[in-house]
Amino acid sequence: MKILVKSHRGGWTTSSEWVEEEYKNHLALKHRQAKRPPVKTRLVDLENSKPWMESPRSIKDLLWIAQQVQKRVDQYGPKHRVLL
């Protein structure tokens, strides 16, 4: 007779050895992760940029901004390769 055993993941199985092995691996993984040093995150200053134009008032101003952005994209953006 097979008895259903609940896994710690929430599923059901008929093998208690499998559940024990899975739980042992789960605890080992948590132990390895706890020994790992925390991930260092760099602080990013989001206030270091200034707008192209404080308050654009016309279509001409918006077109000027678009041209300036396009110049920067052409200058610093990804370069496209031509595949033959």
Number of C-alpha atoms within 10 A of each C-alpha: 4 7 10 12 15 14 17 12 10 6 10 14 14 14 14 15 11 13 19 13 11 15 15 12 12 13 12 12 11 11 11 9 11 10 8 8 7 8 6 6 6 6 6 7 7 6 6 6 7 7 7 14 11 7 9 13 9 8 9 10 14 15 12 14 16 13 12 13 13 13 12 11 12 11 10 9 10 8 9 6 6 5 4 3
